[in-house]
Amino acid sequence: MTDNANVNLVTGATGTVGREIVRELLDRGRAVRALTRDPAKADFPDGVDVVRGDLADPASLVPALVGVTGLHLITFDGGGFGELRTGPEIVELAAEAGVRRITVLHGGGATPLQDAVEAGGAAHDIAWTVIMPVEFMANALEWAEGIRAGDTVREPFVGRLSAMVHEGDIGAVAAVAMSEDGHGGRSYVITGPEALTIQDKADILAGARGREIKVVELTEAQAVEEWRAAGHPENVIGFLLEVYGNTPPEGRTPIGTVEEVTGRPPRTFARWAAEHADAFG
């Protein structure tokens, strides 16, 4: 374990956003420690201090918090994916360790852990920042199998707009907020630079892979049937119908958070598509 001062500890480090936070911190020359329940299976670049720990077991975090000044948290249990209710203990341990900044990846609504960070951060003079991304560009990978098999995207509400965000930009905003002062008490909604329809996204992916993609619009009933067949639980299906059928303004309105926080413009879906073209055949 590194003994560098001002270490930044990333929990959920093997996830889509966690890996991007680790990468951004390294690029910015910060000392990075990655928390995982199984270090033997983790795969991180050189320079990352990988440690074992579990947010559902706060005592396991004590060694990982040594020397940490910036802490990134997720709101769910990486094992069972249930809501974490260990927030008060985690915040107390963070305060005892000298943590000065905590970022929390928003869980899609009020969560016990986020509530604990906001309350405990105020009590212990820890600057907290909530990271609130809209739809991830990586969600388009859900289309990969259908595109590879039949050059087709099957979705309901194909006219819906999404200001989807590159996961690298989510990681960049979090990395800055957890390693630099000036972001305490903020909730950062993070979007991409443009609002796109399903057809827009399919056309961009088609350009990246060099072959046309057809969009087939499903009825709500057809979409529910396909989501059930794919194993989605009913609460997830209900959530998808709500956000796809009635996308809130923040989900479809590009705003300037990425450039404001990181100093560079947000990445486009065309860039994401070029980076992941091989996944679509």
Sequence and secondary structure as in RCSB ss.txt:
>XXXX:A:sequence
MTDNANVNLVTGATGTVGREIVRELLDRGRAVRALTRDPAKADFPDGVDVVRGDLADPASLVPALVGVTGLHLIT
FDGGGFGELRTGPEIVELAAEAGVRRITVLHGGGATPLQDAVEAGGAAHDIAWTVIMPVEFMANALEWAEGIRAG
DTVREPFVGRLSAMVHEGDIGAVAAVAMSEDGHGGRSYVITGPEALTIQDKADILAGARGREIKVVELTEAQAVE
EWRAAGHPENVIGFLLEVYGNTPPEGRTPIGTVEEVTGRPPRTFARWAAEHADAFG
>XXXX:A:secstr
    SSEEEESSTTSHHHHHHHHHHHHTT EEEEEES GGG    TTEEEEE BTTBGGGGTGGGTTEEEEEE S
B TTT  B   HHHHHHHHHHHT  EEEEE  SS  HHHHHHHHHHHHHT EEEEEEE SBGGGGGGGHHHHHHH
SEEEEE TT  B  B HHHHHHHHHHHHHSSS TTEEEEE  SS B HHHHHHHHHHHHTS  EEEEE HHHHHH
HHHHTT  HHHHHHHHHHHHS  HHHHS  SHHHHHHSS    HHHHHHHTGGGG 
